[in-house]
Amino acid sequence: MPGPRPDKMPFAEFRVPAAAPLTLLYGYSWAAGGYNHGCTKVVSFSPAAGQAYEFTRVTIESQRKCGVGVIRIDATPEPVVLQEAPRCTS
């Protein structure tokens, strides 16, 4: 359910099927140095049953680079290996 976070960033929680590929499409834009910059990433992973995950954005605006990450959040959070996914055309 969407709601406010302490850092003011919006968030949403979803239940998704386990052991099936989940594809995430992420887009972000920012202005710096008088120019508009943008980034789009499409990644995929297969969530494990009974696990919780958090999607994160990684942006280095000064270098005009961006990326995305997924972290499994449990007693010992750890990064998830993501695969590049093809964009849908429909």
N, C-alpha and C positions, 0 to 999 in steps of 0.2 A: 504494500500500500504506500503510495507516495506521501512524503512528508518533509518537514524542514529538518536539516541537520545543523549541528553547532557551527559548521563552517559556511552555512547558508547555501550549500550546494544541494540541488534537488536530488532525490533518490527514489527508487522504486524497488520492490521485492517481487520476485516471480517464482513460481514453482514450475520446474521443467522436468521432462522425462529423463531418467538416469540411463546411462549406457547408450545414448543416442547422440549423434553429433549436434551441437548447438552452435549456430553461427551468429556472431555479433557484428553489426555494422555501426561504426562510430565515425562521427564527423565533428569537426571543431574548427573555428576560425578566430583570428585575432588580428589586431592592427598594431604595427610597430614600425617605427622609422618612416612614417608616411605611406606605408604600404599595407594592404590587406593580405593576410596569409591564411591558408586553409590546409586541412589535412583530413583524409578519409582513410580508414583502415577497416578491413574485413578479415576477421579471424574466426577460428573454429576450435572447439575442444569437446570432449565427451565427459559430462559430469558423472561422478560416481554416486551411487545410491547412498543416501543418508549424510551427504556432505553439503556444506554451505560454501558459497563462493562470493567474492567481491570483485567487481570490475573496476579497474583504475585507469586513469589516463596519465600518460607520461608526456609532458610537453617541455621542450627547451626552446622557448620563444626566441631567445637571443641567437640561436643557431638555426632557427626555422625548421626544427625537427619535432616530430610527435610520434607517439606510439600508444599502444594499449597494453594492459596487463590484466591477468586474472589471478587472484590469490585464493587458495583454499583456506578458509578461516575456521579453525578449530583450536584445540589446545596448543598446537604448534603450527602457526600459519606458514604456508609455503607457496611459492609461485607455481603456476600451472604452465606446462608447455603448450603453446598455442601453434596452430597451423595456419598459414595464410589460406584464405578461402576465396573462391571465385565470386565475383559480384553476380547477383541475379540480374537477368535482363528483362524480366517481366514485371 
